[in-house]
């Protein structure tokens, strides 16, 4: 763990908020406004929100709280990155393999990341995925994604 | 009951299912309310037996509850917790049914300006009562408003910040935001934590509690119920503050006492207060359309999704939602005590479920929930993005409840603000003209300073 100096983390957050506020306000410029805007049109609200975010960002730069947070180095993300990746893979696989195939793959990885062994992870993922499919798709009639060959 | 998995996450993962099944709104509210106040009792199990509060509202229960469990009196503490929760929950429903219609009569005079100021008050109250910096809470609220503005503008029909993506034309569904910011960020946080040593769990002993012990704690339960309800009604306050104040008050009133080393009244006070506060928080939610906590903010979003507009007219337009909810709370509280006492052993066993099973199940429900809302893979990616943003915001001590409030109320506050500005031809004095507006501004200022007073009470409780 690497600790940031007092207020340093808040200043970093503040710069991100500031950047977001500016980008948000800039994007608001491209809103197609009709001939009648009233006293306050659809783009004015965006500018208001963006302006306040920029001001608050400045406020946090000038007056960071005493908070220090630890920036996690690579080891702590060794578990989080696979989780993020496997959820992306799930959303990509879903239209092709359908719910069952994509979910089993995802659940095995998730269970492994939370400390299960291979046998437990496989058993857990297959059982929960099947139960979920049975409950949602067959009993409740909610489609969970059937994949290419079941369409 | 399970640490880290609070009522917000439970509601977030269940909402898409009931939404897709087109369950009637009254039934959905009953389900969500059951989860909300049921969790207030459930949290006491992990607080008493594990010394780990499920949510911050149950933190005070650990002080005397766990001390009793270590002495082999965990069963007694759990029984008292159930009884005090029942007293607090049931009495506060009477208060709810009495006060809500009165408040609705007053709120019927609200116009666009009053609604705008009311929502500003809700933002200030929720932000100032959030733990940590007020500045960060305000940033969170505006991030929520920024998310809410994405999609077609409800007044003019113009698309805003959609970048040509069809998926964004309807806006971002609030439940996607909730699943991302709360559930997915929680999973990411839990991935970095070591599994708690569940062997430290105190054994569950006999639940037998004498009539004398109940009567001795009755006055404590009644007082805490009353104070808890009043605090629950205030937007932003809620169960955590209610339980701290009830505990501090009882510690002062009852002398001599054994508060801190295992006093039954030290369990009764916070449990009665937090159940009562959870019922009280339904008043601003249903009658003013202003949620007082992150859980009620999610419920408000749910009601709006079902086409129900909470507010003073709710009692006339959707009486089934209000009175059905009130009636269900009576039945729910009765069932809580009937089920909880004999089944507490089973619930305690659930606490020992391996984390990899629970977290796999929660991840699956998050992903399935996001997909079922619109049948779109895009929403799965959105929960992931919001989960990552939520994770970093939590690490940097930004509260998440104001974001949800911003997302849920964003459209309403914008519409009312713009309407009020049109009525006044752009003059902001409209927000200071009526007595209702002025009262709300005064309340907003008071709520800015109230947390300082409450913090000093909390520090006093901890130091003693």
Boltz contact constraints between the chains, C-beta under 6 A:
constraints:
  - contact:
      token1: [A, 13]
      token2: [B, 396]
      max_distance: 6.0
  - contact:
      token1: [A, 17]
      token2: [B, 139]
      max_distance: 6.0
  - contact:
      token1: [A, 24]
      token2: [B, 146]
      max_distance: 6.0
  - contact:
      token1: [A, 27]
      token2: [B, 161]
      max_distance: 6.0
  - contact:
      token1: [A, 31]
      token2: [B, 160]
      max_distance: 6.0
  - contact:
      token1: [A, 32]
      token2: [B, 158]
      max_distance: 6.0
  - contact:
      token1: [A, 38]
      token2: [B, 422]
      max_distance: 6.0
  - contact:
      token1: [A, 39]
      token2: [B, 421]
      max_distance: 6.0
  - contact:
      token1: [A, 39]
      token2: [B, 422]
      max_distance: 6.0
  - contact:
      token1: [A, 39]
      token2: [B, 426]
      max_distance: 6.0
  - contact:
      token1: [A, 40]
      token2: [B, 418]
      max_distance: 6.0
  - contact:
      token1: [A, 40]
      token2: [B, 421]
      max_distance: 6.0
  - contact:
      token1: [A, 42]
      token2: [B, 153]
      max_distance: 6.0
  - contact:
      token1: [A, 42]
      token2: [B, 156]
      max_distance: 6.0
  - contact:
      token1: [A, 42]
      token2: [B, 158]
      max_distance: 6.0
  - contact:
      token1: [A, 42]
      token2: [B, 160]
      max_distance: 6.0
  - contact:
      token1: [A, 45]
      token2: [B, 414]
      max_distance: 6.0
  - contact:
      token1: [A, 46]
      token2: [B, 149]
      max_distance: 6.0
  - contact:
      token1: [A, 49]
      token2: [B, 142]
      max_distance: 6.0
  - contact:
      token1: [A, 49]
      token2: [B, 145]
      max_distance: 6.0
  - contact:
      token1: [A, 49]
      token2: [B, 146]
      max_distance: 6.0
  - contact:
      token1: [A, 52]
      token2: [B, 142]
      max_distance: 6.0
  - contact:
      token1: [A, 53]
      token2: [B, 142]
      max_distance: 6.0
  - contact:
      token1: [A, 56]
      token2: [B, 138]
      max_distance: 6.0
  - contact:
      token1: [A, 56]
      token2: [B, 139]
      max_distance: 6.0
  - contact:
      token1: [A, 59]
      token2: [B, 135]
      max_distance: 6.0
  - contact:
      token1: [A, 60]
      token2: [B, 135]
      max_distance: 6.0
  - contact:
      token1: [A, 65]
      token2: [B, 133]
      max_distance: 6.0
  - contact:
      token1: [A, 67]
      token2: [B, 397]
      max_distance: 6.0
  - contact:
      token1: [A, 69]
      token2: [B, 395]
      max_distance: 6.0
  - contact:
      token1: [A, 69]
      token2: [B, 396]
      max_distance: 6.0
  - contact:
      token1: [A, 76]
      token2: [B, 192]
      max_distance: 6.0
  - contact:
      token1: [A, 79]
      token2: [B, 191]
      max_distance: 6.0
  - contact:
      token1: [A, 80]
      token2: [B, 188]
      max_distance: 6.0
  - contact:
      token1: [A, 80]
      token2: [B, 191]
      max_distance: 6.0
  - contact:
      token1: [A, 87]
      token2: [B, 384]
      max_distance: 6.0
  - contact:
      token1: [A, 91]
      token2: [B, 377]
      max_distance: 6.0
  - contact:
      token1: [A, 91]
      token2: [B, 380]
      max_distance: 6.0
  - contact:
      token1: [A, 91]
      token2: [B, 381]
      max_distance: 6.0
  - contact:
      token1: [A, 94]
      token2: [B, 377]
      max_distance: 6.0
  - contact:
      token1: [A, 107]
      token2: [B, 360]
      max_distance: 6.0
  - contact:
      token1: [A, 110]
      token2: [B, 360]
      max_distance: 6.0
  - contact:
      token1: [A, 110]
      token2: [B, 363]
      max_distance: 6.0
  - contact:
      token1: [A, 111]
      token2: [B, 356]
      max_distance: 6.0
  - contact:
      token1: [A, 111]
      token2: [B, 360]
      max_distance: 6.0
  - contact:
      token1: [A, 114]
      token2: [B, 355]
      max_distance: 6.0
  - contact:
      token1: [A, 114]
      token2: [B, 356]
      max_distance: 6.0
  - contact:
      token1: [A, 114]
      token2: [B, 359]
      max_distance: 6.0
  - contact:
      token1: [A, 115]
      token2: [B, 356]
      max_distance: 6.0
  - contact:
      token1: [A, 116]
      token2: [B, 356]
      max_distance: 6.0
  - contact:
      token1: [A, 124]
      token2: [B, 357]
      max_distance: 6.0
  - contact:
      token1: [A, 124]
      token2: [B, 360]
      max_distance: 6.0
  - contact:
      token1: [A, 128]
      token2: [B, 364]
      max_distance: 6.0
  - contact:
      token1: [A, 142]
      token2: [B, 20]
      max_distance: 6.0
  - contact:
      token1: [A, 142]
      token2: [B, 372]
      max_distance: 6.0
